[in-house]
Amino acid sequence: MDLPIQGLAPQLPIFGLATLSVAAALTMVFYPKVKKTDLYESRFTAIAETSAPSHNRRDGGARRRRSVQETLRDLDERQKAEAKHSSSKPSLVRRMRQAQLSWSKEIYYLVSGGTGILSFIIALLFRIDTLPAIACGIAGALLLPHLFVERRRKRRFARFSAEFPTAVDVIVRGVKSGLPLGDCLKIIAVEAQEPVAGEFRTLVEDQTLGLPMDEAVGRLAQRVPLAETNFFAIVVAIQSRTGGSLAEALSNLSKVLRERKKMQGKIRAMSQEAKSSAAIIGALPVLVAVLVYLTSPDYIALLFTETIGNIVLAVCLLWMGIGILIMRKMINFDF
């Protein structure tokens, strides 16, 4: 009986060390999870104990969250309904009003006709045949007034975006000092720069006629379809329906708008090199053609006098237009 015990005696320390190693490994694997569960349970117990007397406050916060969610849902449904009933592109009259032009449709059409006739005459002065000159006149009548209105519209929106964060800061300071929101809007309508002052004057007039504050601000977002005005309309609508600190919400909105403006500047700076390269590439064929026409007019006149030359010129212009549109799509960033 002593021999088996003596044979196992050297293996006992090895078996004990293996058992301890396995136990240590299991402890290292499962102890953090057990400890984390204990911490979670202790935190949940502490929160339950501390929040038990504040049951009404918790219910109030839940009701406000539900109210905010309902308000956002209503705004989303309203925007979808407006987008469904209205066309994807604003009407001609609205675009002219957004460009701060007091033209009517008749005046716009008269300007288009005059531009077309002027383009036709300029084409004839450059010794272009009658049919291409008529095409130039039609293109001038359709494109030039449209581009003029769109350029003025975009420039006005850019000025509005640059001035709008300052107007929001004025509202924040006025609300913090105890002034009503309506009085702050009147201050902006008088003291701010155009076009912010004009739009806020219209907003104040709508409110004076009896329109609720959230609907008046919603009309501002319709007149100036920018992300900034849409954010402002959402903040005012939520505050008017659910309550809360308007000054804090608008202060956060002002920070977001300024950070967004900084991001726009960074994107413009980073894409300026690509835009310059695209402009050079797009203008180079036109400049070369003009220089050749000035130095050797007979050499390039075949493009305008011969049928094959007209076909070659039309194909080249088509490919140039496609290339310019592709480059424009590549270097334009939505932000």
Phi, psi and omega in degrees: 000336182284335185291316178297323181293320179293330178287329180275341185302319179292337183273346182298315177299323179294317179297319179295318178296321178295319179296316178297322180295317178296318179296319179295320179295316178297321179295319179295328181282314190262342183294318179300322179293318179295320180294320179295321177297319177297320179295318178299315181296319179294322178293317178298321178295318180295319179295320179296322180291320182283330183267356179299318179288341184258045181294321180294322180294321178295319178296323178295320177295321178294320178296321180292321177297318178297322179294319178296318179297319178295320179296315178297323178294319179296317179297320179296316179295322179295317179295321178294320179294319178294321178292331180285319183281328180265158179287161181293334180247134180297156182291169182296317181295318180294319178296323177291323177293321177293333175274004180061045175244132181265025180287153168262177179296323180297317179295320179298317180292324175296318177297319178298317178297316178297321178294321178296317179295319179296320178295322178296317180294318179297321178296321178293325179296331177273016176062037175271145180299167187295314182296311174297328178294321176296320177297321177296321178296318178294317179297319178295321180292326183274324189266315190297312176296323178298314179295325178296314180295316181295323179293315178296323179295313180293322178295322178292319177296323178295318177295321179296316179296325180288328184266340188296318178302325177295320177296321178295321177297321177296319178296319180298314180294321179294318179293321178295329179279355176106002180282147174293161181296323179298319178294323177296321178294324177294323178297316179295320180298335182262319191263337186285169178272159176285148005268005181295319182298317181295318179293322178287332173296318176297322178297316179296321177297319176298319179291324178295327179284000175106005180282135178299159185298316182294324178288324178295318178291327175297323175294326175300318178294332177284321180290324179240086186285075178239160178295326181297312180292327177294318176299316180298318179296321179294317180297314181294321180295317179294318181293321181290335182263326186248348183082192181111181182276105178292323181297317180294318180296316180289329176296318176296322178296320178297319177296318180297318181295319179291321176294324177295322177295320177298319179296321176299317178298319178295319180294319178298317181295321182287331182264000183293325179296316179295323179293320178295318178296318179295321179295320179294315181296320180289327182272343185298313178299321180295316179296319179296318180297320179294317180295319178295321179295323180286326183270319182225078184295326180293330182291319183265353181292340178298333178293336184255340185258329182264151180294316178297322177297322177296320179295315179299317180295319179295318179295318179297317178296322178297314180292324176298317178297318178297317179296320179294318178296321178294316178296322178296321178293327182285328186259356177268132182240134176270126180216000000 
